[in-house]
């Protein structure tokens, strides 16, 4: 695994609720925009499926805003964000 990918534990904060999850993420730099775009998914968590479309905070090495976009076929939720990925040191 390199800095452009992350697999492991994280915490999603949605409103006042904290959801410990395992995630799988990847990032790429968009030179025309001058910023990173990153996306991935959580492990299966039925509670997160109810939060689709909401804004959240993703905590790994640092904290970043993240969007919960849709449930995936395995029971997880797709995540996306822009800017410095929260697992970059």
C-alpha positions in Angstrom: 0.0 0.0 0.0 1.3 3.5 -0.8 0.2 7.0 0.3 -2.4 7.0 -2.5 -4.3 4.2 -0.8 -5.5 3.5 2.7 -7.1 0.4 4.2 -7.9 0.2 7.9 -9.8 1.7 10.8 -11.4 5.1 10.8 -14.2 6.9 12.6 -17.0 8.7 10.8 -18.7 11.5 12.7 -22.2 12.3 11.5 -23.9 15.0 13.6 -23.2 13.9 17.2 -22.8 10.2 16.4 -19.5 8.5 16.0 -19.3 5.3 13.8 -16.1 3.2 14.0 -15.6 1.6 10.6 -13.0 -0.1 8.4 -12.5 1.7 5.1 -10.8 1.2 1.8 -9.8 4.5 0.1 -7.7 5.7 -2.8 -6.7 9.2 -3.9 -5.5 10.9 -7.0 -4.2 14.4 -7.7 -6.1 16.4 -10.3 -3.5 18.8 -11.8 -6.1 21.0 -13.6 -7.9 21.5 -10.3 -4.8 21.7 -8.2 -6.2 19.4 -5.6 -6.7 15.8 -4.6 -9.9 13.8 -5.1 -10.4 10.7 -3.0 -13.0 8.0 -2.7 -13.7 4.6 -1.3 -16.1 2.6 0.8 -16.8 1.5 4.4 -17.2 -2.1 5.6 -20.8 -3.2 6.0 -22.7 -1.1 8.5 -26.6 -0.9 8.4 -26.7 2.3 10.4 -24.6 4.2 7.8 -27.1 3.3 5.0 -29.6 5.6 6.7 -27.1 8.5 6.5 -26.6 8.4 2.7 -26.5 12.0 1.3 -25.3 13.5 4.6 -22.1 15.3 5.2 -19.7 13.8 7.8 -16.2 14.0 9.2 -13.7 11.2 8.5 -11.0 10.8 11.2 -7.8 8.8 10.4 -4.5 10.6 10.8 -6.3 13.9 10.4 -9.9 14.9 10.0 -11.6 15.8 6.7 -15.1 16.4 5.5 -16.5 13.5 3.5 -19.7 12.8 1.7 -21.7 9.5 2.1 -23.0 8.9 -1.4 -24.7 5.5 -1.7 -24.8 2.0 -0.3 -22.7 -0.5 -2.1 -23.7 -4.1 -2.9 -21.8 -5.4 0.2 -23.6 -3.4 2.8 -21.0 -0.6 3.0 -21.4 3.1 2.0 -19.4 4.9 -0.6 -17.4 7.9 0.5 -15.9 10.8 -1.4 -13.9 13.9 -0.6 -11.6 16.6 -2.0 -8.4 18.1 -0.7 -5.6 16.5 1.3 -6.7 12.9 2.1 -7.1 12.3 5.9 -4.6 9.5 5.9 -1.7 11.6 4.4 1.0 12.4 7.0 
